[in-house]
Amino acid sequence: MLMKRFTRTLWNNSLQIGKRYVASDPSKPLPDESERIDTAQELALDRDICLLVDEKDNFVGTATKRECHKVGPEGEVPLHRAFSVFFFNQRGDMLLQRRSSQKVTYPDYYTNACCSHPLYIDGKAEDIITAARRRMNHELGVPLDKMDPEMFTYLTRVHYHDPGDGVWGEHEIDHILFFQSDVKVKPNSDEISEYCFVPKNEFNAFIPTLEGPLTPWFNMIRRHRLKLWWDNLHRIKELAEPEKIQKFIKEK
């Protein structure tokens, strides 16, 4: 799938936010779900084995990706472990991406750089940093040798629940990771339809110009913690609280 590049500016026309990459023609009507979901995404629903946890993030069992995201009759979704990577370049600009329309959960939503799950592989639970490197390589094309594990800061954990569209939703203890580098990205268009690096001082003005909603986990981090962390990016490891599990209430 070819990607065409364009530059988006804020309404003050004084600063170019960066480049976005668009993987499809926005004028075309959206397909129904059976046509929309990519074959690889469909296969991953039953191939990927996620980690079920209790409210203290203790590993208690496994379930397929499908089982972990299917919304029950009362809006319930099994609690499982996840991670979210916030990616900054050396100027301190943050990578914002739009999830592909082919994604099963939250298609076309805007979010942070990489959001996924550690898996149960070869009889054991995958480490969070290992999982983050695996998915950043797959989704953003970042070479594994450009992501030393020490480059990740494990900040905290966030417990949240969101019923999504009533069919597919989330209930996660989300491990929040910060990563800063000028490494080049090469997004996978099956995963990401657009991306750009947003400067901190333009972020609040940029969000209302987006052409879709924010994912619930990114929106909660944006509301509760992002400013504090972004303002202190130069000393981010000092703010790490990996032993804590934050519980945020979704804004209605």
Residue, then its C-alpha position, 0 to 999 in steps of 0.5 A: m500500500l503506497m503512502k503519500r506524504f503531506t504537511r499539516t499546519l496549525w491555524n496560525n500558519s506559523l509552525q509546521i507540526g511535521k509530516r503525516y503519512v496517509a495510507s488511504d483515500p479519505s473520500k472513499p466510503l468505509p467498508d463494513e467490519s467484515e471487509r474492513i478488518d485486515t486478514a493479519q489482524e483477524l488471524a492475530l485475534d486467535r493466534d496471540i495469547c494475552l496475559l490475564v491479571d488481577e487488579k494487582d497485576n498478578f499473572v493469573g492465566t491466559a486468553t486469546k486476543r479475541e477473548c480479551h477484547k470481546v465485550g460481554p452482555e454487561g459491558e465486561v471485558p477480561l482484565h489483561r496486561a498491556f503497554s503504551v509507549f510514548f515516543f519523543n525525538q531529541r527535540g522533545d516532540m511527541l509522536l502521535q499516530r492514527r490507528s489504521s481503519q483495519k484495526v479491530t479495536y478503535p480503528d481510526y482513533y488517534t493515540n500515542a506511538c505504540c499500544s499493544h500487549p505482552l504475550y504468552i510465548d514458549g510457556k512463559a509471560e513475555d517481558i514488557i520491554t521485550a514486547a514493546r521492542r517487538r511491537m515498535n519494530h513491527e508497527l513503526g519499523v524501528p530496528l531492534d538494534k536501535m532500541d536498547p532496553e535501557m532507552f525505555t523508562y517504565l513510568t507507572r501502570v494505569h488500570y482502566h476499562d472502556p467498553g469501546d463500541g460495545v462489541w470490542g473494548e478494553h480492560e487493561i493494566d497498562h504499563i506506561l513507557f517513555f522512549q526518546s530517540d531520533v531513530k527513523v520510523k517506517p510505519n506499517s500501513d496495516e497498523i498506522s494510517e498517519y503519524c506526526f511529531v508534535p511539539k509540546n507547545e503546540f499540542n493543546a492547539f493541535i488536538p482539536t484539529l484532529e479528524g477523529p477521537l483519541t483512544p481512551w487510554f491516551n486521553m486519560i494519560r493526556r488529562h491526568r499525567l502527560k503534561l507533568w511527564w512531558d515538562n520533565l522529559h529531561r529528568i523523566k527517570e526521577l518521576a518513575e513509579p513502576e510499583k504503583i497502579q493508577k486508576f483513572i475514571k473515564e470522562k463522560 
